[in-house]
Amino acid sequence: MQDGIVIGEGVLLDTRPASFASRFLGALIDVAVDVAVVLAGLATFAGTGVDVGADLGRILSVGVLVLLMVIAPVTVETLTRGRSLGKLATGTRIVRDDGGPVRFRQALVRALVGIGEIWLTAGSVAIITSLVHPQGKRLGDLLAGTYAIRVRGGTKPAPPAPVPYELRPWASTADIRRLPDGLALSVRQFLGRTSMLHPTSRIRLGTELSREVGRYVAPLPPAGTHPEAFLTAVLGARREREYALAMASRRRLAEEGVTLHRLPHQVPDPPD
């Protein structure tokens, strides 16, 4: 059984921790890009011929180091939600331990710790920590609560399950409101990983999720409905309704486009 991310609801996400090689290569690419940008900026500044004194030169040096070690990586990771240029090239992403995208706080902690474990030690501390930790975390990841995952090369997700046949009459008339994004994600991940859960955990999680989803459904399904069948029916019914609305909207727009294209030729001239 391969590793993955277990979110707060105990659901295993279909992702795997990135290998040490991909993390190391991605870090090298990021460092090379940052250094190249800084050197290009310094070369451009030097080409202007502006004479700076010793004091101003020291201030500029400190500013460049802060930009290179902290500001640039924090900005890139925050704006791209954990996907720098190096991580894009290696098919990895930095996420929180619960599977969510990194925020400014996590990116800042990673960058500040990286000053010591990457820059001041030539990356030796980060390499040793990543090799020892089972999920390939470095010290910055341990303190920030993050780690790198693979976002390429995983298994293709299975197609969504349809509404169970025995629940179709109920699903066709039930009022099913929009589920919160977090709850909908938990249900989808649970249904996709039921076979990998322990039977006790499977029953407990299914019952808890059914209770939460039941707050957004009226009326509830017939008594005795299995929690997993109920959850499958809710997601399937919402998916079918959203698809029907999207197709109706597309047809309406197509009809309006035809009407608008034909309109100038069929509107009679106003009477004098």
C-alpha positions in Angstrom: 0.0 0.0 0.0 1.5 3.3 -1.0 1.7 6.4 1.1 -0.7 9.3 0.8 -2.2 12.3 2.5 -4.7 11.7 5.2 -6.9 14.8 5.8 -8.6 15.7 9.0 -11.7 13.5 8.3 -9.5 10.4 8.0 -9.8 10.2 4.2 -6.8 9.2 2.1 -6.1 11.5 -0.8 -4.8 10.0 -4.1 -1.3 11.6 -3.9 2.1 10.3 -3.0 5.0 12.0 -1.3 7.6 13.2 -3.8 10.8 11.3 -4.0 14.1 12.7 -2.8 15.4 12.9 -6.3 12.5 15.0 -7.6 12.7 17.3 -4.6 16.4 17.8 -4.9 16.2 18.5 -8.6 13.3 21.0 -8.1 15.3 22.8 -5.4 18.3 23.1 -7.7 16.2 24.5 -10.4 14.6 27.1 -8.1 18.0 28.1 -6.7 19.5 28.4 -10.1 16.6 30.6 -11.3 16.8 32.8 -8.3 20.6 33.3 -8.6 20.3 33.9 -12.4 17.7 36.6 -11.8 19.7 38.3 -9.1 22.9 38.2 -11.2 21.1 39.7 -14.2 19.7 42.5 -12.0 23.2 43.2 -10.6 24.7 43.2 -14.1 22.1 45.6 -15.3 22.7 47.9 -12.3 26.4 47.7 -12.8 26.0 48.7 -16.5 24.4 52.0 -15.4 27.8 53.1 -14.1 26.3 54.4 -10.8 29.0 54.7 -8.1 27.8 53.4 -4.8 29.7 53.9 -1.5 30.8 51.2 0.9 27.8 51.7 3.2 25.3 51.7 0.5 26.9 48.7 -1.1 26.6 46.7 2.2 22.9 47.7 2.4 22.3 46.6 -1.1 24.1 43.3 -0.5 21.9 42.6 2.5 18.8 43.5 0.5 19.8 41.2 -2.3 20.3 38.3 0.1 16.9 38.9 1.8 15.3 39.0 -1.6 17.0 35.8 -2.7 16.5 33.8 0.4 13.2 35.0 1.8 11.1 37.4 -0.3 11.3 35.5 -3.6 10.6 32.0 -2.4 7.8 33.2 -0.1 6.1 35.2 -2.8 6.4 32.4 -5.4 5.1 29.7 -3.1 2.2 31.8 -1.8 1.0 33.0 -5.2 1.4 29.6 -6.9 0.1 27.6 -3.9 3.3 25.6 -3.6 4.3 25.3 -7.2 7.5 27.1 -8.1 9.3 26.7 -11.5 11.4 23.9 -10.2 8.4 22.0 -8.8 6.5 22.5 -12.1 9.4 21.0 -13.9 9.6 18.0 -11.6 5.8 17.5 -11.2 5.7 18.2 -7.4 3.8 20.6 -5.1 4.2 21.7 -1.5 1.0 21.2 0.5 0.0 21.3 4.1 -0.1 18.1 6.2 -3.9 18.0 5.8 -3.6 18.2 2.0 -4.5 21.9 1.6 -2.5 24.5 -0.3 0.3 26.3 1.5 -0.4 29.8 2.8 1.9 32.8 3.5 2.6 31.5 7.0 3.9 28.1 5.9 5.9 29.6 3.0 7.5 32.1 5.4 8.5 29.5 7.9 10.0 27.3 5.2 12.0 30.2 3.8 13.3 31.4 7.2 14.4 27.9 8.2 15.8 27.4 4.7 18.4 30.1 5.4 20.1 27.8 7.9 19.4 24.4 6.4 19.9 25.3 2.8 22.0 28.4 2.2 24.3 28.5 5.2 25.0 24.7 5.2 25.0 24.3 1.4 21.9 22.2 1.6 23.5 19.4 3.7 21.1 19.6 6.6 18.1 19.6 4.3 19.5 16.6 2.4 20.2 14.6 5.5 16.8 15.4 7.0 14.9 14.5 3.8 16.8 11.2 3.5 15.9 10.2 7.0 12.3 11.3 7.2 9.8 8.8 5.7 7.9 11.5 3.8 11.1 13.3 2.7 10.5 16.4 4.9 13.2 18.9 5.6 13.4 20.9 8.8 11.4 23.7 7.2 8.6 21.3 6.4 8.6 19.9 9.9 8.2 23.3 11.5 5.7 24.6 8.9 3.6 21.4 8.7 4.1 20.9 5.0 5.7 18.4 2.6 6.1 17.8 -1.1 3.7 15.5 -3.1 3.7 14.2 -6.6 1.1 15.6 -8.9 2.1 13.7 -12.0 2.3 10.0 -12.7 -0.5 8.9 -10.3 -3.3 6.6 -11.1 -6.2 7.8 -13.2 -9.2 8.6 -11.0 -12.2 6.3 -11.4 -15.3 7.7 -13.0 -18.0 8.9 -10.6 -20.6 6.4 -9.5 -24.2 7.0 -10.7 -27.2 7.2 -8.4 -28.1 3.8 -7.0 -31.1 2.3 -8.8 -33.2 1.8 -5.7 -32.7 5.5 -4.7 -33.5 7.1 -8.0 -37.2 7.7 -7.2 -36.2 9.5 -4.0 -33.3 11.4 -5.6 -35.5 12.7 -8.4 -37.7 14.6 -6.0 -35.4 15.3 -3.0 -34.3 18.9 -2.3 -30.5 18.7 -2.2 -28.8 21.9 -1.4 -25.2 22.8 -2.4 -22.7 21.0 -0.1 -19.8 23.0 1.4 -16.7 22.4 -0.6 -14.9 20.8 2.3 -17.7 18.4 3.0 -18.2 17.5 -0.7 -14.4 16.8 -1.0 -14.5 14.6 2.1 -17.4 12.6 0.7 -15.8 12.1 -2.7 -12.5 11.0 -1.2 -14.3 8.7 1.2 -16.3 7.0 -1.5 -13.2 6.6 -3.7 -11.2 4.9 -0.9 -13.8 2.8 1.0 -12.1 -0.5 0.0 -8.8 0.7 1.6 -10.4 1.6 5.0 -10.7 -0.6 8.0 -14.3 -1.9 8.3 -14.8 -0.1 11.7 -13.4 3.2 10.4 -15.4 2.8 7.2 -18.7 2.4 9.1 -17.9 5.3 11.4 -16.8 7.7 8.7 -19.7 6.8 6.5 -22.2 7.4 9.3 -20.6 10.7 10.3 -20.5 12.0 6.7 -24.1 10.9 6.1 -25.2 12.8 9.2 -23.4 15.9 8.0 -24.8 15.6 4.4 -28.3 14.9 5.8 -28.4 18.5 7.0 -28.5 19.7 3.4 -31.1 17.2 2.1 -34.9 17.1 2.5 -36.5 14.7 2.8 -34.0 12.1 4.0 -33.8 8.8 2.1 -36.0 5.9 3.1 -35.3 4.3 6.5 -32.6 1.6 6.3 -30.7 3.2 3.4 -27.0 2.4 3.7 -24.8 5.5 4.4 -22.6 4.9 1.4 -25.6 4.5 -0.9 -27.0 7.7 0.4 -23.8 9.6 -0.1 -23.4 8.2 -3.6 -27.0 9.2 -4.4 -26.5 12.7 -3.2 -23.3 13.3 -5.2 -24.8 11.6 -8.3 -28.1 13.6 -8.1 -26.3 16.9 -7.8 -23.9 16.0 -10.7 -26.8 15.0 -13.0 -28.8 18.2 -12.1 -25.7 20.4 -12.7 -25.1 18.7 -16.0 -28.7 19.2 -17.1 -28.6 22.9 -16.1 -25.3 23.3 -18.0 -26.7 21.7 -21.2 -29.9 23.7 -21.0 -27.9 26.9 -20.6 -25.8 25.9 -23.6 -28.8 25.2 -25.7 -30.4 28.5 -24.7 -27.2 30.4 -25.6 -27.1 28.7 -29.0 -30.7 29.6 -29.7 -30.1 33.2 -28.7 -27.0 33.3 -30.9 -29.1 32.1 -33.9 -31.8 34.6 -33.2 -29.3 37.5 -32.8 -27.6 36.5 -36.1 -30.9 36.4 -37.9 -32.6 39.4 -36.2 -31.4 42.3 -38.3 -32.8 40.7 -41.5 -36.2 39.9 -40.1 -37.1 43.1 -38.2 -39.3 45.2 -40.5 -38.5 48.8 -41.1 -40.5 51.1 -38.8 -43.5 52.8 -40.5 -43.0 56.4 -41.6 
